[in-house]
Amino acid sequence: MVSGGLDSILAARVMRDQGVEVEAVHFVTSFGSSKSALHQSKLEKVAGQIGIKLTVKDISKEFLEIVRAPRHGYGSGVNPCIDCKIFMLRKAKEHMKKTGASFVVTGEVVGQRPMSQMKDTLAVIEKEADLQGLLLRPLCAKLLKPTIPEESGIVDREKLYAISGRGRKPQIDLAQQFGISDYQQPAGGCLLTDPQFSLRVQDLMKHDSLTLDNIFLLKVGRHFRISKECKLVVGRDEKENGEIFKLSAQRDLLMDAKGLPGPLGLLRGKPTADELGLALRIVARYVDKKEGDAVEMEYWDPGADNKSFAEVKPAEENELGEKRI
């Protein structure tokens, strides 16, 4: 299981150097950068650097159910780390059986992550993933019970490691020893650990709107909860305006200022006249104009040809604060 980070790269390399045929499997969820062409290219480069095959599996839709109701709870945000690991390992086991592989390898290190990588938790994860004895963690294997591949002689336990804790020096030293220099720096890549992003996810769950389309929108713009039914996203710059436009769908409402530079807004839901007016006023607040001036706004359904217009007074700061997520 390869994330693109250093630990999983090292684990794959350690196995390959023992003469074990290795396939890198990367799981894509909707809470990271893995879907981007740039990330995909980096993963391919990493696999090529080690000399192994790369398989990418998109589990985004199924993973939403894990986020909604994790059996083992959340971490600091809405990150279901233990359930996430169990789910991915079960998927890895399915792939293992399908391809005729003998066991699963991860880059986990004892004590590196407080929720999912403590010694007792690693044992729980292995058991619930139904991979007892078949889950090898080369970087910390000497701190854990021997696995079936070690006991059967497929893997030499003496050539495995006893790395533990959150420090990175042992892994960096090992990377230098292997001549590996192109890898991602650790940065808690899962968006579910980010406090601001977590609030936005919680808002979607509260309003029963946790869908892939809505998740993609969480990654751009300023977010406002207009009502139970309606959510507004407002771009911060030209790039985000473009992203919001691409993510818009029929029955959304796009809105911007007529003839003035400013953000693109996207209103999703079924607004009342008052809710539509508030959304237009919030977008108008960010338009480049003189203080206090009214703004002529235009709004339209992306699936329709005609536009509507309304002159509005920009929202006050306290109104923004009440609705901002």
N, C-alpha and C positions, 0 to 999 in steps of 0.2 A: 504494500500500500504506500504509494508515493504522493506526497503533498507538493513537492517542489522545494521544500525546506531542506536544510542540511542534514537533519537526523535521518530522514527516510532515505536520502541519497547515500549516506554512509552505510546504513543497514543493507541496502541493496548491493553496494560495492563489497562489503565484508562477505556476503553470501557468494557473490560471483567469484571472488578471489579464492573461495574454498572449492571451486569447481561445480557449484550448484547452478543449474539452469534457472534464471530468474526472469520473471515478467513483471514489469511495473504496472500497477493498476491504480488509476487516479479517479476518485469519485467527485463529481461536480454537484454542488448544491446551489441554491439561489442566494447564498449568503457569503459569497466570496468573489474573487476576480477570475475564477477558473473558466468562465464562459468566454472571456475575451480572447481574441486571436493572439494578443501579445502573450498572455499567460500560457496558452496552448503551445505557442512556439517555444517558450522557455522550458516547458515540460519535455517537449520533444528533444530540445538541446541537452537537457539533463540526462534523459534516457540514452541519448547518443553518446554522451560523455562517458557513461558507465559501460555502454555497449550492450544494452538490453532493449527488449521490445516494450513499447508503451501501449496500454489500452486505457481509454477514457470512457467512463460510464456516467451518464447523467441520471441522478436520482432525485432531482429537485422536487418533483411533484410528491413522491412518496415521503420525502424528508419533512414536508410541511406537517404531516401528522405527528412526527416526533416533536416538532416545535410546539404544536398545540397542547400536547398532553404527555410530557415525559414522565415515565414511571419513577425515575430517580431524581426528579426535580431539576431546577435551574441553578446556574452559577451566579456570578455577580450581575449578569444581565438577564437575557432570556436564552442563555446558552445551555442546552441540554447535553452537556459534554459526555456524561456516562452513556446515556441512551444513544447519542450520536455515534459513539465508538462501537457500541454493541450492534447497532443497525448496519454500520459500514462493514464490520467484521462478518456479519451474517451474509451480506452481499458478496464479500470476498470469498466466503466459504462456498457459496453457490458457484462463483466463477472457478474456484479451485476444483470442484467436482466436474464442472463442465469441460474444463481443459485437461483434466487428469493430473493436476499438480498434487504434490504430496503434503504441503503445509503452507501456512501463511506467515509472512514476515512483516513487522512494523518497525518504525524507528523510535518507538516509545522509550523513555528513560525514567527510571524510578525517581519519584519526587520532583519531576520537572514541572508538572501542572497540578495544582492543589486539588482539583476536583476529580480528574480522571486518571491520574498517573501515580497515586500513592500505592504502595505495595499491596495492601488489602483490596483496593479497588481494582487493580489490574487482574487479580484472581477472580473477582466477581464478573468483570467484563468477559474474561475468557470463558467462564462457565456459562454465562447467559448467551454468549455467541455460539455455544456448542462447539468450541474449538479446544477443549482441554487436551493438552499435550501436543497440539498441532499449531500453536501460536508461538513463534519464536521472535524474541526481541533481542537482536544481537548486541546492541550497545549496552544493555544492562543484564544480559543473560546469566552472568555469574552470580548475580544477586537473587536469582529466582531458581525455582526447581528445574532440573533438566527436562527438556522436552523430548518427545519421541524421536525427532530427527537427530538429536544429540545422542540419545541412548542407543539408537540403531546404527550409529557410526556414519550417517550421511553428513553430519556436521561435526567438526572437531570443537568441542566445548572450550578447549585450551586456547583457541584462537578467537574466542569471543571476548566481550568486555564487561566491566563492572562499573560503568558510569552512572552517577546518580546526582540529584539536585538540579538547581536551576542555572548553575554556572555553565558557560559555553566553552571554556578553555579546552577541556578534553576533546570536544568535537572539532574545534578549530584546529587543534594540533593534529588530530587524525586526518582532517581534510588536507592539511599541508603535506602530511606523510604520503597521502594517496595522490597528491597533485591536483586536487579538486579546488577550484577557485571560483567557479561561477555558480553561485547558489543564492537563494533569497535569504535576507536577514530576518531573524525572528521578530514578528511584530503583532502576534496574536491575530493572525489573518482572518479569523471568523468575525464577521460584522455583528453577530449576536452578542459579543462581549462588549461592544461599544455602547456606552450609556445612552447617548442621543438616539442611536439607531434602535436600541432596545425599547425606548419609549414609543417610538413609531410603530414597532411590531406589536407592542402591547395594545396600542390604540386600535390596530386592525383586528386583533383577537377580540377585543371588547365589543367591537361592532360587527363581528362575524364576517370579516372581509379579508381573511388571510388567504389570498390567492397569489399565484405566481405573477400575474399582471400587476397587482398592487405592490408586491414585494419589489419588483424592478423599479417602480416609481419611488420607493423609499430612499433610493440611493442618490437622488438628485433633488435640488431645490429646498425651499422653505415649505413647511407643512402646517396646515391649519385645519382643525376640525370645525367645520361650519355647522353641522348638525349630525344627528345619528345617521342620517342617510347620505350626507355629503362631505366630501373631503376636497380641499383645495391645495394644489402644489404650485409654487411660484418660483420661477427660475431666478438664479442669482447673476448669471452672465450669459453671454451669447451661446457658449458651449452647452450650458444647461438648458437654455431655451430650445436648442436643437434636439437634445435628448428627450425633453418633455414632448416636443412635437412628434418624435418618432414613436413614443410610447402611448400616444393618444389613440383612442378607439372610438368607434361609432357610439353615439349617445353620451360621450363626454362633451364638455363645452370648453373650447379654447378661448382665451380672452387676452387682448392687449390694447394699448392706447393707440388711437388713430393718429398717425402722423407724428408721434413722439417716440424717442428712444426709451426703452424700458423692458421689463420682464414679460415673458409669456406665462400666463396662468392656465392651469388645467383644473376644471371642476368636475369631479366624478360623483355620480349619484343623481337623484331626482330632486332638484331644488324647488322650493317655493319661490314666489316672486321676491320676498324679503331676503331669503338666503342667497339668491342670485345677486341681488343688489349688494349685499354685504361682501360677497366674493369679489365683485367688480371693484368695490371701494378698497378692498385689501390690495388687490393688484395695482390699483391706481396710486396707492401709497408709495410704491417703489418706482414710479415713473419719474424720469428726469424732467422736472418742471419747476416753476416758481412756487414757493410755499403758499398754500391757501387757494391756489387756482383749482377750479373744477377741471375735470379731465373727461374728454369724450372717449369712451371705451367701445370697442367692437368685440363681439363674441359670436361664435359659430360652432356648429357640430362638424367635426372633421369629415363626416360622411356626407355632408350636404354642401350645396354650392352657395347658398345665400348667407349673408351676415346680418346681424342685428346690431343696433347702436344704442348707447345710453350715456348721458352726461351725468357724472357722479362726483361727489365730494370725497376726496381720499379719506380713508379710515384714520381714526386717531390712534395714538400709540397704545392707549389702554385697551382698545378694541383688539389690536393685534395680540397683545399679551393674553387676553382671555381666550383666544382661539388657537394660539400657536401651540404646536406639539413639540 
